[in-house]
Amino acid sequence: MAAVPDVTARQAWEALREDPKAALVDVRTDAEWNFVGLPDLSAAGKQPVLIPWQFYPSMQVNGAFAEHLRKAGLTPLHKLYFICRSGARSLAACQAAQVSGFPHAFNLGDGFEGPVDAEGHRGTVAGWKAEGLPWRQR
């Protein structure tokens, strides 16, 4: 298996805007999508593909993850940018995607909210929100 490249949120945003075969796969939980927010890809003419890597509250891994990628219309030709809160779950999802025949998998290493700041808050240091990229509440 090839190493999964980390990309910044800004690099992913540019790819999503410029490449028709680029897709953002948000692997967070329903609770995170509902209460934390979602990347807003409308300026790129796209929507994020919402497929949880783990199910809340048990955090059991989604055994049908690759099947859900295919059902969403994604193919091995797509460049898939995976995002979670901070980059850990999305890395696991990237690795699973690669093993399942999706060779162009990229991990947003700082995720949607990034690491915690000095006060213990996310979303201010790095990641999609901290980069000032478009997002919305559900």
PyMOL CGO cylinders between C-alpha atoms (Angstrom):
from pymol import cmd
from pymol.cgo import CYLINDER

trace = [
    CYLINDER, 0.00, 0.00, 0.00, 1.30, 3.44, -0.90, 0.3, 1, 1, 1, 1, 1, 1,
    CYLINDER, 1.30, 3.44, -0.90, 1.79, 6.00, 1.81, 0.3, 1, 1, 1, 1, 1, 1,
    CYLINDER, 1.79, 6.00, 1.81, -1.14, 8.36, 2.20, 0.3, 1, 1, 1, 1, 1, 1,
    CYLINDER, -1.14, 8.36, 2.20, -0.13, 11.94, 1.44, 0.3, 1, 1, 1, 1, 1, 1,
    CYLINDER, -0.13, 11.94, 1.44, -1.22, 14.65, 3.87, 0.3, 1, 1, 1, 1, 1, 1,
    CYLINDER, -1.22, 14.65, 3.87, -2.55, 17.84, 2.31, 0.3, 1, 1, 1, 1, 1, 1,
    CYLINDER, -2.55, 17.84, 2.31, -3.64, 21.09, 3.84, 0.3, 1, 1, 1, 1, 1, 1,
    CYLINDER, -3.64, 21.09, 3.84, -7.23, 22.22, 3.79, 0.3, 1, 1, 1, 1, 1, 1,
    CYLINDER, -7.23, 22.22, 3.79, -6.24, 25.00, 1.38, 0.3, 1, 1, 1, 1, 1, 1,
    CYLINDER, -6.24, 25.00, 1.38, -4.63, 22.47, -1.03, 0.3, 1, 1, 1, 1, 1, 1,
    CYLINDER, -4.63, 22.47, -1.03, -7.77, 20.31, -0.91, 0.3, 1, 1, 1, 1, 1, 1,
    CYLINDER, -7.77, 20.31, -0.91, -10.01, 23.35, -1.49, 0.3, 1, 1, 1, 1, 1, 1,
    CYLINDER, -10.01, 23.35, -1.49, -8.00, 24.34, -4.58, 0.3, 1, 1, 1, 1, 1, 1,
    CYLINDER, -8.00, 24.34, -4.58, -8.14, 20.79, -5.95, 0.3, 1, 1, 1, 1, 1, 1,
    CYLINDER, -8.14, 20.79, -5.95, -11.89, 20.62, -5.33, 0.3, 1, 1, 1, 1, 1, 1,
    CYLINDER, -11.89, 20.62, -5.33, -12.39, 23.89, -7.19, 0.3, 1, 1, 1, 1, 1, 1,
    CYLINDER, -12.39, 23.89, -7.19, -10.13, 23.03, -10.13, 0.3, 1, 1, 1, 1, 1, 1,
    CYLINDER, -10.13, 23.03, -10.13, -10.49, 19.27, -10.68, 0.3, 1, 1, 1, 1, 1, 1,
    CYLINDER, -10.49, 19.27, -10.68, -13.86, 17.80, -11.71, 0.3, 1, 1, 1, 1, 1, 1,
    CYLINDER, -13.86, 17.80, -11.71, -12.64, 14.37, -10.50, 0.3, 1, 1, 1, 1, 1, 1,
    CYLINDER, -12.64, 14.37, -10.50, -11.85, 15.65, -6.97, 0.3, 1, 1, 1, 1, 1, 1,
    CYLINDER, -11.85, 15.65, -6.97, -14.27, 14.86, -4.15, 0.3, 1, 1, 1, 1, 1, 1,
    CYLINDER, -14.27, 14.86, -4.15, -14.28, 15.63, -0.43, 0.3, 1, 1, 1, 1, 1, 1,
    CYLINDER, -14.28, 15.63, -0.43, -15.28, 12.66, 1.74, 0.3, 1, 1, 1, 1, 1, 1,
    CYLINDER, -15.28, 12.66, 1.74, -16.23, 13.74, 5.26, 0.3, 1, 1, 1, 1, 1, 1,
    CYLINDER, -16.23, 13.74, 5.26, -15.79, 10.70, 7.50, 0.3, 1, 1, 1, 1, 1, 1,
    CYLINDER, -15.79, 10.70, 7.50, -16.98, 12.25, 10.77, 0.3, 1, 1, 1, 1, 1, 1,
    CYLINDER, -16.98, 12.25, 10.77, -20.12, 11.13, 12.61, 0.3, 1, 1, 1, 1, 1, 1,
    CYLINDER, -20.12, 11.13, 12.61, -23.70, 12.31, 12.17, 0.3, 1, 1, 1, 1, 1, 1,
    CYLINDER, -23.70, 12.31, 12.17, -23.38, 14.17, 15.47, 0.3, 1, 1, 1, 1, 1, 1,
    CYLINDER, -23.38, 14.17, 15.47, -20.35, 16.11, 14.20, 0.3, 1, 1, 1, 1, 1, 1,
    CYLINDER, -20.35, 16.11, 14.20, -22.04, 16.98, 10.90, 0.3, 1, 1, 1, 1, 1, 1,
    CYLINDER, -22.04, 16.98, 10.90, -25.13, 18.17, 12.75, 0.3, 1, 1, 1, 1, 1, 1,
    CYLINDER, -25.13, 18.17, 12.75, -23.53, 20.09, 15.62, 0.3, 1, 1, 1, 1, 1, 1,
    CYLINDER, -23.53, 20.09, 15.62, -20.05, 21.15, 14.45, 0.3, 1, 1, 1, 1, 1, 1,
    CYLINDER, -20.05, 21.15, 14.45, -20.71, 21.99, 10.81, 0.3, 1, 1, 1, 1, 1, 1,
    CYLINDER, -20.71, 21.99, 10.81, -19.81, 20.93, 7.29, 0.3, 1, 1, 1, 1, 1, 1,
    CYLINDER, -19.81, 20.93, 7.29, -17.46, 22.18, 4.59, 0.3, 1, 1, 1, 1, 1, 1,
    CYLINDER, -17.46, 22.18, 4.59, -19.50, 24.25, 2.14, 0.3, 1, 1, 1, 1, 1, 1,
    CYLINDER, -19.50, 24.25, 2.14, -18.40, 23.29, -1.36, 0.3, 1, 1, 1, 1, 1, 1,
    CYLINDER, -18.40, 23.29, -1.36, -21.11, 25.21, -3.22, 0.3, 1, 1, 1, 1, 1, 1,
    CYLINDER, -21.11, 25.21, -3.22, -18.56, 27.64, -4.68, 0.3, 1, 1, 1, 1, 1, 1,
    CYLINDER, -18.56, 27.64, -4.68, -16.88, 24.61, -6.26, 0.3, 1, 1, 1, 1, 1, 1,
    CYLINDER, -16.88, 24.61, -6.26, -20.23, 23.29, -7.52, 0.3, 1, 1, 1, 1, 1, 1,
    CYLINDER, -20.23, 23.29, -7.52, -19.99, 20.25, -5.26, 0.3, 1, 1, 1, 1, 1, 1,
    CYLINDER, -19.99, 20.25, -5.26, -21.26, 18.77, -2.03, 0.3, 1, 1, 1, 1, 1, 1,
    CYLINDER, -21.26, 18.77, -2.03, -19.20, 16.83, 0.51, 0.3, 1, 1, 1, 1, 1, 1,
    CYLINDER, -19.20, 16.83, 0.51, -19.72, 13.08, 0.43, 0.3, 1, 1, 1, 1, 1, 1,
    CYLINDER, -19.72, 13.08, 0.43, -20.84, 12.14, 3.95, 0.3, 1, 1, 1, 1, 1, 1,
    CYLINDER, -20.84, 12.14, 3.95, -19.76, 8.62, 4.90, 0.3, 1, 1, 1, 1, 1, 1,
    CYLINDER, -19.76, 8.62, 4.90, -18.92, 7.96, 8.55, 0.3, 1, 1, 1, 1, 1, 1,
    CYLINDER, -18.92, 7.96, 8.55, -15.75, 6.00, 9.21, 0.3, 1, 1, 1, 1, 1, 1,
    CYLINDER, -15.75, 6.00, 9.21, -17.13, 5.10, 12.64, 0.3, 1, 1, 1, 1, 1, 1,
    CYLINDER, -17.13, 5.10, 12.64, -20.67, 5.07, 13.99, 0.3, 1, 1, 1, 1, 1, 1,
    CYLINDER, -20.67, 5.07, 13.99, -21.57, 7.21, 16.98, 0.3, 1, 1, 1, 1, 1, 1,
    CYLINDER, -21.57, 7.21, 16.98, -21.87, 6.48, 19.90, 0.3, 1, 1, 1, 1, 1, 1,
    CYLINDER, -21.87, 6.48, 19.90, -20.22, 3.02, 19.77, 0.3, 1, 1, 1, 1, 1, 1,
    CYLINDER, -20.22, 3.02, 19.77, -17.46, 4.26, 17.42, 0.3, 1, 1, 1, 1, 1, 1,
    CYLINDER, -17.46, 4.26, 17.42, -17.57, 0.90, 15.66, 0.3, 1, 1, 1, 1, 1, 1,
    CYLINDER, -17.57, 0.90, 15.66, -15.77, 1.05, 12.29, 0.3, 1, 1, 1, 1, 1, 1,
    CYLINDER, -15.77, 1.05, 12.29, -18.05, 1.17, 9.26, 0.3, 1, 1, 1, 1, 1, 1,
    CYLINDER, -18.05, 1.17, 9.26, -17.48, -2.25, 7.70, 0.3, 1, 1, 1, 1, 1, 1,
    CYLINDER, -17.48, -2.25, 7.70, -19.20, -1.17, 4.48, 0.3, 1, 1, 1, 1, 1, 1,
    CYLINDER, -19.20, -1.17, 4.48, -17.10, 1.97, 4.02, 0.3, 1, 1, 1, 1, 1, 1,
    CYLINDER, -17.10, 1.97, 4.02, -15.68, 1.06, 0.58, 0.3, 1, 1, 1, 1, 1, 1,
    CYLINDER, -15.68, 1.06, 0.58, -19.13, -0.05, -0.59, 0.3, 1, 1, 1, 1, 1, 1,
    CYLINDER, -19.13, -0.05, -0.59, -20.52, 3.33, 0.47, 0.3, 1, 1, 1, 1, 1, 1,
    CYLINDER, -20.52, 3.33, 0.47, -17.80, 5.09, -1.54, 0.3, 1, 1, 1, 1, 1, 1,
    CYLINDER, -17.80, 5.09, -1.54, -18.88, 3.15, -4.62, 0.3, 1, 1, 1, 1, 1, 1,
    CYLINDER, -18.88, 3.15, -4.62, -22.59, 3.78, -3.96, 0.3, 1, 1, 1, 1, 1, 1,
    CYLINDER, -22.59, 3.78, -3.96, -21.79, 7.51, -3.79, 0.3, 1, 1, 1, 1, 1, 1,
    CYLINDER, -21.79, 7.51, -3.79, -20.58, 7.23, -7.40, 0.3, 1, 1, 1, 1, 1, 1,
    CYLINDER, -20.58, 7.23, -7.40, -16.89, 7.44, -6.61, 0.3, 1, 1, 1, 1, 1, 1,
    CYLINDER, -16.89, 7.44, -6.61, -14.45, 5.44, -8.73, 0.3, 1, 1, 1, 1, 1, 1,
    CYLINDER, -14.45, 5.44, -8.73, -10.70, 4.72, -8.75, 0.3, 1, 1, 1, 1, 1, 1,
    CYLINDER, -10.70, 4.72, -8.75, -10.35, 7.66, -11.17, 0.3, 1, 1, 1, 1, 1, 1,
    CYLINDER, -10.35, 7.66, -11.17, -11.50, 10.17, -8.55, 0.3, 1, 1, 1, 1, 1, 1,
    CYLINDER, -11.50, 10.17, -8.55, -9.09, 12.06, -6.36, 0.3, 1, 1, 1, 1, 1, 1,
    CYLINDER, -9.09, 12.06, -6.36, -10.54, 11.61, -2.89, 0.3, 1, 1, 1, 1, 1, 1,
    CYLINDER, -10.54, 11.61, -2.89, -9.79, 14.09, -0.13, 0.3, 1, 1, 1, 1, 1, 1,
    CYLINDER, -9.79, 14.09, -0.13, -10.72, 12.66, 3.27, 0.3, 1, 1, 1, 1, 1, 1,
    CYLINDER, -10.72, 12.66, 3.27, -11.54, 14.89, 6.23, 0.3, 1, 1, 1, 1, 1, 1,
    CYLINDER, -11.54, 14.89, 6.23, -12.43, 14.26, 9.88, 0.3, 1, 1, 1, 1, 1, 1,
    CYLINDER, -12.43, 14.26, 9.88, -12.05, 16.42, 12.98, 0.3, 1, 1, 1, 1, 1, 1,
    CYLINDER, -12.05, 16.42, 12.98, -8.27, 16.34, 13.26, 0.3, 1, 1, 1, 1, 1, 1,
    CYLINDER, -8.27, 16.34, 13.26, -6.85, 13.98, 10.64, 0.3, 1, 1, 1, 1, 1, 1,
    CYLINDER, -6.85, 13.98, 10.64, -6.69, 10.63, 12.48, 0.3, 1, 1, 1, 1, 1, 1,
    CYLINDER, -6.69, 10.63, 12.48, -9.92, 8.94, 11.34, 0.3, 1, 1, 1, 1, 1, 1,
    CYLINDER, -9.92, 8.94, 11.34, -9.51, 10.34, 7.85, 0.3, 1, 1, 1, 1, 1, 1,
    CYLINDER, -9.51, 10.34, 7.85, -6.04, 8.75, 7.64, 0.3, 1, 1, 1, 1, 1, 1,
    CYLINDER, -6.04, 8.75, 7.64, -7.54, 5.34, 8.53, 0.3, 1, 1, 1, 1, 1, 1,
    CYLINDER, -7.54, 5.34, 8.53, -10.30, 5.92, 5.94, 0.3, 1, 1, 1, 1, 1, 1,
    CYLINDER, -10.30, 5.92, 5.94, -7.67, 6.82, 3.30, 0.3, 1, 1, 1, 1, 1, 1,
    CYLINDER, -7.67, 6.82, 3.30, -5.78, 3.62, 3.99, 0.3, 1, 1, 1, 1, 1, 1,
    CYLINDER, -5.78, 3.62, 3.99, -8.97, 1.57, 3.74, 0.3, 1, 1, 1, 1, 1, 1,
    CYLINDER, -8.97, 1.57, 3.74, -9.89, 3.32, 0.49, 0.3, 1, 1, 1, 1, 1, 1,
    CYLINDER, -9.89, 3.32, 0.49, -6.49, 2.55, -1.01, 0.3, 1, 1, 1, 1, 1, 1,
    CYLINDER, -6.49, 2.55, -1.01, -6.76, -1.13, -0.05, 0.3, 1, 1, 1, 1, 1, 1,
    CYLINDER, -6.76, -1.13, -0.05, -10.24, -1.16, -1.64, 0.3, 1, 1, 1, 1, 1, 1,
    CYLINDER, -10.24, -1.16, -1.64, -9.04, 0.10, -5.01, 0.3, 1, 1, 1, 1, 1, 1,
    CYLINDER, -9.04, 0.10, -5.01, -9.13, 3.89, -4.65, 0.3, 1, 1, 1, 1, 1, 1,
    CYLINDER, -9.13, 3.89, -4.65, -5.48, 4.83, -5.30, 0.3, 1, 1, 1, 1, 1, 1,
    CYLINDER, -5.48, 4.83, -5.30, -5.85, 8.62, -5.22, 0.3, 1, 1, 1, 1, 1, 1,
    CYLINDER, -5.85, 8.62, -5.22, -6.60, 9.11, -1.50, 0.3, 1, 1, 1, 1, 1, 1,
    CYLINDER, -6.60, 9.11, -1.50, -5.40, 12.24, 0.30, 0.3, 1, 1, 1, 1, 1, 1,
    CYLINDER, -5.40, 12.24, 0.30, -5.68, 13.01, 4.00, 0.3, 1, 1, 1, 1, 1, 1,
    CYLINDER, -5.68, 13.01, 4.00, -6.48, 16.49, 5.30, 0.3, 1, 1, 1, 1, 1, 1,
    CYLINDER, -6.48, 16.49, 5.30, -3.91, 16.18, 8.07, 0.3, 1, 1, 1, 1, 1, 1,
    CYLINDER, -3.91, 16.18, 8.07, -5.39, 18.94, 10.23, 0.3, 1, 1, 1, 1, 1, 1,
    CYLINDER, -5.39, 18.94, 10.23, -9.02, 18.00, 9.52, 0.3, 1, 1, 1, 1, 1, 1,
    CYLINDER, -9.02, 18.00, 9.52, -12.03, 20.25, 9.91, 0.3, 1, 1, 1, 1, 1, 1,
    CYLINDER, -12.03, 20.25, 9.91, -11.16, 21.65, 13.33, 0.3, 1, 1, 1, 1, 1, 1,
    CYLINDER, -11.16, 21.65, 13.33, -7.45, 20.92, 13.74, 0.3, 1, 1, 1, 1, 1, 1,
    CYLINDER, -7.45, 20.92, 13.74, -5.51, 20.55, 16.99, 0.3, 1, 1, 1, 1, 1, 1,
    CYLINDER, -5.51, 20.55, 16.99, -6.43, 22.26, 20.22, 0.3, 1, 1, 1, 1, 1, 1,
    CYLINDER, -6.43, 22.26, 20.22, -5.07, 25.72, 20.98, 0.3, 1, 1, 1, 1, 1, 1,
    CYLINDER, -5.07, 25.72, 20.98, -3.57, 26.91, 24.28, 0.3, 1, 1, 1, 1, 1, 1,
    CYLINDER, -3.57, 26.91, 24.28, -7.07, 27.20, 25.78, 0.3, 1, 1, 1, 1, 1, 1,
    CYLINDER, -7.07, 27.20, 25.78, -8.07, 23.71, 24.62, 0.3, 1, 1, 1, 1, 1, 1,
    CYLINDER, -8.07, 23.71, 24.62, -10.31, 24.91, 21.76, 0.3, 1, 1, 1, 1, 1, 1,
    CYLINDER, -10.31, 24.91, 21.76, -10.34, 23.50, 18.25, 0.3, 1, 1, 1, 1, 1, 1,
    CYLINDER, -10.34, 23.50, 18.25, -10.82, 25.44, 15.03, 0.3, 1, 1, 1, 1, 1, 1,
    CYLINDER, -10.82, 25.44, 15.03, -8.35, 28.25, 15.68, 0.3, 1, 1, 1, 1, 1, 1,
    CYLINDER, -8.35, 28.25, 15.68, -4.89, 26.77, 15.00, 0.3, 1, 1, 1, 1, 1, 1,
    CYLINDER, -4.89, 26.77, 15.00, -5.16, 24.78, 11.75, 0.3, 1, 1, 1, 1, 1, 1,
    CYLINDER, -5.16, 24.78, 11.75, -7.67, 22.90, 9.64, 0.3, 1, 1, 1, 1, 1, 1,
    CYLINDER, -7.67, 22.90, 9.64, -10.61, 23.80, 7.41, 0.3, 1, 1, 1, 1, 1, 1,
    CYLINDER, -10.61, 23.80, 7.41, -12.19, 26.30, 9.83, 0.3, 1, 1, 1, 1, 1, 1,
    CYLINDER, -12.19, 26.30, 9.83, -8.92, 27.98, 10.84, 0.3, 1, 1, 1, 1, 1, 1,
    CYLINDER, -8.92, 27.98, 10.84, -7.99, 28.40, 7.15, 0.3, 1, 1, 1, 1, 1, 1,
    CYLINDER, -7.99, 28.40, 7.15, -11.16, 30.47, 6.74, 0.3, 1, 1, 1, 1, 1, 1,
    CYLINDER, -11.16, 30.47, 6.74, -12.56, 28.10, 4.13, 0.3, 1, 1, 1, 1, 1, 1,
    CYLINDER, -12.56, 28.10, 4.13, -16.33, 28.04, 3.58, 0.3, 1, 1, 1, 1, 1, 1,
    CYLINDER, -16.33, 28.04, 3.58, -18.40, 25.98, 5.99, 0.3, 1, 1, 1, 1, 1, 1,
    CYLINDER, -18.40, 25.98, 5.99, -21.94, 25.95, 7.28, 0.3, 1, 1, 1, 1, 1, 1,
    CYLINDER, -21.94, 25.95, 7.28, -24.08, 24.67, 10.12, 0.3, 1, 1, 1, 1, 1, 1,
    CYLINDER, -24.08, 24.67, 10.12, -26.52, 21.98, 9.13, 0.3, 1, 1, 1, 1, 1, 1,
]
cmd.load_cgo(trace, "trace")
